[in-house]
Structures are given as structure tokens and as C-alpha cells.
Amino acid sequence: MSERGPLESALPVITAAGLRARLEGGAGGWFLLDTRPLAEFEKGHVPGSFHCPVHELSKRARLLPPKGWTVIVVGEAGKRGVAGALFLVLAGWTGVALLEGGWPAWDGPVETGPPRPLSEAHPRKPPGWVDPP
């Protein structure tokens, strides 16, 4: 793996082993976001991942989970995942981490197929709840 640049160094990372442990632990309060192109995501992704290409994050940020959740970003080993993680940090998410080495570093179970809708990322709202305008 290449040396991390100054922007990448500002981001916390999680190893593939650490992510596998989270998946196996089943604890809530965290979210897995894959920023690769759709065709790459459909060929294979970490089980339970949601998909949003990095260039659509600003348009779809309202669909992401609450800003207090931990968001683990998966991209290729290059800059796409870094760009997605930095966008989230700048937009106010406080618990952002980047999968170290990106998708090529993932050695755990793999799912294939289309992504789940991002709307499923939000916790259910109480009955009668109305979103503010």
C-alpha cells in the first residue's frame, strides 16, 4: 500500500479485520457506505453496504444516517473513498472512518447485486412523525 498523503492522514481508518469484527459483532449505530461506481458495487461489496457514488453524496446527503452515527467508507484504493470520507467530515459527520486499502483490501464475505435504497439507512420514525419543511 502506498504512503498516505496529508488529507488521507487526517482520516481515521479501519482495517479489513476491524470491519469484519464489527460485522460479526452485530452492534448498531454504524453505517457502511460504498462510494465506488454502481457497476463495481454490483460485482461485489461488503455485506450490508449501502451505495452512493462519491459524485452524488452532496445531492443525497439527506438520505444518509444521522450525523452521530459512525460511517465507514469503502472506495477503491485510490482517492474516491478519501473524497467521500472528507465530504462527510466537512458536512458534519463526526464518526467517519475509511476502509484501509479500500475494496481491494477487503478479504471477508462478499455480496453481489443491486444496492438497497439509502432510505433504509435511517432509523424508523415514530408513528405520527412529520419531517420539518
C-alpha positions in Angstrom: 0.0 0.0 0.0 1.3 3.5 -0.8 2.0 6.1 1.8 -0.9 8.2 2.9 -1.0 11.8 1.9 -1.9 14.7 4.2 -5.6 14.5 3.5 -5.8 10.8 4.0 -3.7 11.1 7.1 -6.4 13.3 8.6 -9.0 10.5 8.3 -9.3 7.6 10.8 -9.0 4.2 9.1 -10.4 0.8 9.9 -8.7 -2.4 8.8 -10.4 -5.2 7.0 -10.1 -7.2 10.2 -11.6 -4.5 12.2 -14.5 -4.2 9.8 -15.1 -8.0 9.9 -15.2 -7.8 13.7 -17.9 -5.1 13.5 -19.9 -7.2 11.0 -19.7 -10.2 13.3 -20.5 -8.2 16.4 -23.8 -7.1 15.1 -23.8 -3.8 17.1 -25.8 -0.9 15.7 -25.1 2.8 15.3 -22.7 2.5 12.3 -23.2 2.5 8.6 -21.2 1.1 5.7 -21.1 3.3 2.6 -19.5 2.2 -0.7 -18.6 5.1 -3.0 -17.5 3.1 -6.0 -19.4 3.2 -9.3 -22.6 1.2 -9.4 -21.2 -1.5 -11.8 -18.3 -2.1 -9.4 -20.6 -2.3 -6.4 -22.9 -4.8 -8.1 -20.0 -7.1 -8.9 -19.2 -7.3 -5.2 -19.4 -5.4 -2.0 -19.2 -5.8 1.8 -22.4 -7.4 3.1 -24.8 -4.7 4.4 -23.2 -1.9 2.4 -25.2 1.0 1.1 -24.2 2.6 -2.2 -23.7 6.2 -3.1 -21.2 7.2 -5.8 -18.9 10.0 -4.4 -20.1 12.5 -7.0 -23.7 12.1 -5.7 -23.0 12.5 -2.0 -23.9 16.2 -1.8 -27.3 15.5 -3.5 -28.1 12.5 -1.4 -26.7 13.5 2.0 -30.2 13.8 3.5 -30.7 10.1 2.9 -27.6 9.1 4.9 -27.9 8.1 8.6 -27.8 10.6 11.4 -24.6 12.6 11.8 -23.9 11.0 15.2 -23.5 7.5 13.6 -20.2 6.1 12.5 -19.9 5.9 8.8 -17.3 3.5 7.3 -16.5 4.5 3.8 -15.4 1.9 1.2 -13.9 3.0 -2.1 -11.2 1.8 -4.4 -7.7 2.0 -3.1 -7.4 5.5 -4.7 -8.9 8.8 -4.0 -12.6 8.2 -4.4 -13.1 6.8 -0.9 -11.0 9.5 0.5 -13.1 12.2 -1.2 -16.3 10.6 0.1 -14.9 10.4 3.6 -13.7 14.0 3.5 -17.1 15.2 2.2 -18.8 13.5 5.1 -16.4 15.1 7.7 -16.8 18.6 6.1 -20.6 18.1 6.1 -20.7 17.4 9.8 -20.5 13.6 10.3 -18.2 13.1 13.3 -17.6 9.3 13.2 -16.2 8.8 9.7 -13.6 6.1 9.0 -12.1 4.9 5.8 -11.5 1.2 5.0 -7.7 1.0 4.9 -6.7 -0.1 1.4 -10.2 0.3 0.0 -12.1 -2.5 -1.6 -9.0 -4.4 -2.8 -8.1 -4.9 0.9 -11.4 -6.5 1.8 -10.9 -10.2 2.4 -14.2 -11.0 4.1 -17.6 -12.2 2.8 -18.9 -10.5 -0.4 -22.4 -9.8 -1.6 -23.3 -9.1 -5.2 -26.2 -7.4 -6.8 -28.0 -4.1 -6.7 -27.8 -1.8 -3.6 -30.5 -1.3 -1.0 -32.2 2.1 -1.1 -30.4 4.7 1.0 -33.8 5.5 2.6 -33.3 2.2 4.6 -30.3 3.8 6.3 -32.4 5.9 8.5 -33.8 4.6 11.8 -37.6 4.3 11.7 -39.5 7.4 12.7 -42.1 7.3 15.5 -45.7 6.9 14.4 -47.2 10.3 13.5 -43.8 11.9 13.0 -43.8 14.7 10.4 -40.5 15.9 8.8 -40.0 19.6 9.2 -40.1 21.6 5.9 
